[in-house]
Amino acid sequence: MRLALREVALAFRRAPLLAILGVVTIGFSLFAFGLFGLVAINIRTALREVEDRVEIRAFLVEGARDAQIDDLMQRMQKNPAVAEVGFVSPDSALTRARAELEEFRDVMDGAFLPGSVELRLKEGSRDPQTVDELSRRLKTYPVVEEVRYGREWVEKLYKIRNIAGVAGSVLGSVFALVAVIIIGSTIRMALLARTREIEIMRLVGATNWFVRLPYLLDGTLKGVLGGILAVAMSWGTTKLLAQSLMQAQFFSRDQVLLGILAGGVLGLLGSWLSVGRHLRQVWRD
């Protein structure tokens, strides 16, 4: 291991321009992957904010007694899909309507809107099937006159979330594959420059692992440095976007560390594939 690390350091000192070029190339490939990640995170955040507004509103019959309302609220609160249950009195509903519809506030009176029970759902329980099931259950209570939750809106939101998830997985895999190919090509350039040296090592009895290790460490190190460079460029892009267009969410600390680690893993994988291919060719020749 010590010898392999020394070889990596010597390679950086021998050809610093080539090493820097490799790190920059890897950094830009991971930067493209990072930009996609930022877009995916911000889309997910926007969808989550919209999903937080998903609620079921059960309008109560006129003259509903407090005991009936309390019983309904207690039963709904015990449902594992429900995060919060609230009661909106007719006066509160009227105040809210007047605030939201100022142009019609003069024609609204105390008997304009009925009282209602509002259900906010937990994350992961906002799919159309769960919402529809809760809606049907609410309709079975005699105190409930009508239930509304915007069925078409919930179904469209759920489809958009699924499409975004599938598209994110596919495009993320493509970007990761491109990063591996670029990293492998960068390591391949270093291998071609030392082909003669590898052939001599083969003649003196060096094992595949002995030949591989310096290049695997080299690829991992370049992947980590490229990951740091990609994070820095992504941060700069986020700040520039915030100043010129709109606020955008950046990666969390854990996601930054995971991105740098992913750069190292992709560097290791690209090196492994490139070195293996080169060694098979050298051994065959």
Secondary structure, DSSP 4 states (H G I P E B T S, - for coil): -HHHHHHHHHHHHH-HHHHHHHHHHHHHHHHHHHHHHHHHHHHHHHHHHHHTT-EEEEEEPTT--HHHHHHHHHHHHTSTTEEEEEEE-HHHHHHHHHHH-GGGGGG--TTSS--EEEEEEPTT--SHHHHHHHHHHHHTSTTEEEEE--HHHHHHHHHHHHHHHHHHHHHHHHHHHHHHHHHHHHHHHHHHHTHHHHHHHHHTT--HHHHHHHHHHHHHHHHHHHHHHHHHHHHHHHHHHHHHT---PPPPHHHHHHHHHHHHHHHHHHHHHHHHHHHHHHHH-
